[in-house]
């Protein structure tokens, strides 16, 4: 099935209004979910929406809560998310980081006690649209073993790097594991094997079977011990800056909630040499692409998918789509 972007956004908006969202917050929340599917991140668009609604019904998400300012030091601010909708809280934080960067060249906002932010790349694109470089990351519940371990004790802590580019955003949106849980679920739904080993099965053997990895929760960190170390330091820095929960503490909560996140924005216009820098970036990308016809820079495939889905409609799993229509 293919559904137009407008129809998907309208259905999300309808459900959110019924749940009690204000019109403004429902509109933004619906748009962020629909844009994730539009850009091919189906696992955190339509496919994640029913779970988001169930978290509201269970009281894990307070739809009326908005971030509360705690303190600041220079270009660094701390906020409390009050368990509000994670994507709305994250949108607020990156917007605030951009505002600080426009004034001081760099802005950093850390938030604690927030919820899953859905598609991580959303907030990198948000920074790019404001003319800024963006970096952001989140911790998660314990869902990945440390390298050499068997018990999930680290988060796969997604991180985003976003760089403005006139021909299309350069966007690296990645987890600290070889495959995110959303991507594993997407492969499992499609009945496909992973292109490379993504974790371990119940016998402790490396496997490409996404369902086996979902059952053991034994993901492989990117770069093995390097991804394991990256996950840990991202968690610790988020805790330091937000004074919020660590992955260990999140694991003691009823669900994945009370997360800690960091948002950085850099304003390139605060310094000179923009044209020369853009020329250097373009040369770098052209050199990269010259190494092979299939080589793409991060974000390039996303723009191709976006154009196709806007023209032909967004592909949807009928079960998820019908579940939203029935809400």
N, C-alpha and C positions, 0 to 999 in steps of 0.2 A: 504494500500500500504506500502511496505517496500523498502527503497532506501539505497544503500550502502553509507557508510561514505564518500568514495572517490568521488562518483558521486555528493553527496550533496555539498561537498566542492568545487568541480570543477564548478558546476553551480553558486554558490555564487561568486566564483572568476571571472567567465566570466562576470557576471553582473557588478561587481565592476570595472573591467577594462573598460567596456563600459562607466561607469559613470565618468571615468577620474582618478581613483586611480592609483598610481604608482604600478608596479608589486609587490614590496616588501610589501607595505601597503595593497594591495588587498589580497595577500596571507595570511597575518596574520589575517586580518579582517574576511576573509572567513573561516579560520580554527576555529576562536573563535566562530562564529555562528554555524558551523557544530558540534563542540565539545559539545555545549550546548544541541543540540538535541541528540547527541550520548549518553549523560549521563542522558537523560530522562527529561531535562528541555526544553520541546518543546515550551513552551510559550515564551522563550527568545532565541530560535534558529530559526528554519524555520518559525514559526508562527509570529515572530517579524520582520523578514527580510523585507517583503514588506513595513511595516511601516517605517523602517529605510530608505529605498530607497525614500519613499515619503517625509520624513523630509529633505533629500538631495535636492529633487526637489523643495521643498518650501523655501530652503535657510536657514533652521534652523541649518544645519550641513555644515561646511566648510571642504570638504574632503582633502584639502591641508594643513590645519592648524596643527601645532605641538605645544606641550607645550613650553612655554617661561618661563625661570627662572626669579624669582622676587627677592627673598632674602633668607637668611638662618641664623640660630642661632644654633650652635652646631650640633646636629643630626636632627634638624628640618629644612625642606625646604618648601618654597612656590613657586607654579607654576601657570601660567595662561594657561588654556586649549584652549583659543581662539576659542571656539565653534567647535573644531575639533571632529572627530568621538569618541564617548564616550568610546567604548571598546579599541581603540588604545591609547587614553589618559590614561585610567586606567591601561592598560598593562605597559605603560611607567612608571607610578608612582610607581606601586608595584616593578617593576624592579629596579627603583632608590632607593626605600626604602630598598630593599635587598642589594644593593651595599653599602649603608651607614651602614647597620647592619653587613655586613661582615667585615667592617673596625672598627666599634665602638661597636658592640654588639647589638645595636638597631638603627633603622632608622625610621623616620616619614616624610612623604611627604603629604602635603595638596595642593589641586588644586581647583581653582575657575574657573567659566566661562567655564565649560565643559558640556558634554551631557550625556544622559542616557548610563550607562555602560553595558547594556544588562544583561547577567547572572552574578550575584554578586559573586558566588562561584568560578568563573574562576580565580579570583585574589588571593583567598585563596590557590587554587591548585598551582598557580604560585609560591607562597611563599614556599609551601611544596616541590615542585620540586627542589627548590634552597636550601633545607635543613633548612628552617626557619619556625618559627611560624608566622602566618599572621593574622592580624586583619584589617578590612577595613569597611567603611560605607559611605553612600551617603544620602543627603537629596533629596526630591522630590517636586513636586508641591503639593498644599494642596489637599489631597485626602482621609483624614480620620478625623472624628470628634474627638475632645477631649472627654474624658469620661464625660458623663453628658451633652454633647452638641449635636446638630443636624446638624450643618453646618461644612463641611470639612474645617478645619483650620490647621491641622497637616499633615505632610507627613507620609507615612507608612515606611519611612526611612530604607531600608534594611541594615543589618549588617552581617558580616562574621567573624567566628572564625575558624582557620585552624591549626591543630596540626599534625606534621609528625608522621608516624607510619609505621613500616616495613611491616605490612600485609595489608596496605591500608590506605589512608588518613582519618583522623578524620576531618570532614568538617561540620560545622553548618552554614547554609545559610538561613537566615530568615528575614522576614519583621517584623515591629512593629505591624502589624495587624494579625489577626488569619489566613487570607489567603491573598496572594498578588493579585493584579489585574490580573497578568498573570495566576495565578492558577484559579481564578474565571472564566476567559475567557476560560480556558481549560475545566473546568467542564461544562460550558455553551455549548460549542461546542459539547461535548460528550452527552449532554442532561441528565447529572447526577446531583443529589443533593449533597450538601456538607455533609461530615460525621458528622459535628457538626454545630451549628449555627455560621454563619460567619459575620452577619450584620443585618441591619433592613430594612424592606420593606417600601413601601409608607405610610402605616398606622402606622409606628413606632413599628411594632411587630418583634421580633427576627425571623430570617428565615434561612433556609438552601438552599434557591433558589438562585443560583449564579446570574441569570439574574436580579432578583429583586434588589440585592445588587449593581450590576453594574449600574442600573438605578438611585438608590438613592445616591450612593457613600457614604453610611453610613456603613463603615467597623467597626467591633468590634476590638479594640486594644487587643493584647495578654495580658492576666492577667488584663484586664479591665483598671483600673486606673493606674496600673503599666506600661502597654504598652504605655499608653498615656503619662506618665511622661518620659519613655525611649525615645519615639519619640522626645519629646521636647528637651531633653538634647543632643541627638545626633545632632540635627539640630544646636543648639547653639554652641556646641564644633566645629563642622565643620565650622561655620561662624567665630569663634574666630581664628582658626588655618589657614584658607585659606583667610580670609578677603573677603569672597565672599558673594553671595546671600543667604538669608534665605529662608525657605519655603514660608513665606509671600511674599517676593519679587519675587520669581519664579512664584507665582500665578498671578502676574501682567504682565507676558511676554506672547507673542503670543502662546507659546507652552511650553512643559516641556523641558526647555533649561536653560543654565547658571547655572548649578548645582554646589554644593560645596561637595567635597569628601575628605576623610582622609585615608591614607594607612600606616600601621605600620608593621614592620618586626623585629623579634627578632632572633638572631643567637644563638642557643643552644650550639654550639661549642665554644662560647666565654667563657664559664664557664665549670668547671670540673663536673664529675659525670654522664656522658651521659649514660653509660651502666646501672647504677643503676636506673636512671630515666626511661629508656625504660622498664626495668623490672617492675618497679612500675606501669607504665601505662598499661602494659600487664595484670598485676594482677587485676587492676581496671576494665578493659574491660571484663576479664573473670568473675569477680564477678558480673558485670552488666548483662551479658548474662545468668548467672545461675538463674536469677529471672524468666525466662520464655523463651520458644522456639521462641516466636515472637519478643523478645526484640532485637533491633539492635542499634548499636552506630551510631551517625550522620556520614553519608558518606558511610555506609556499603551497603545500598540498591542501592546507586548510582553505586557502583562498579559492583553489580550484573546486573543492567540495562545496563551498558556499555558493559559488556561481551556479553550479549544477543544481543544487537543491532549491535555489531561488527560482530557477527557470522551470524545473520539472516537478517541484514539490519535494518535501522532506520524506525519505523512506522511514516507515514506522513499523514496529511489531504490532500486529492487530490486537494482541492480548493487552498490551500496555495502552494502546489508543482507546480501545473499547472500555478499559477500566476508567480512563479519564472521562469519557463520554457518560459513563454511568454514575459519576459522582454528583 
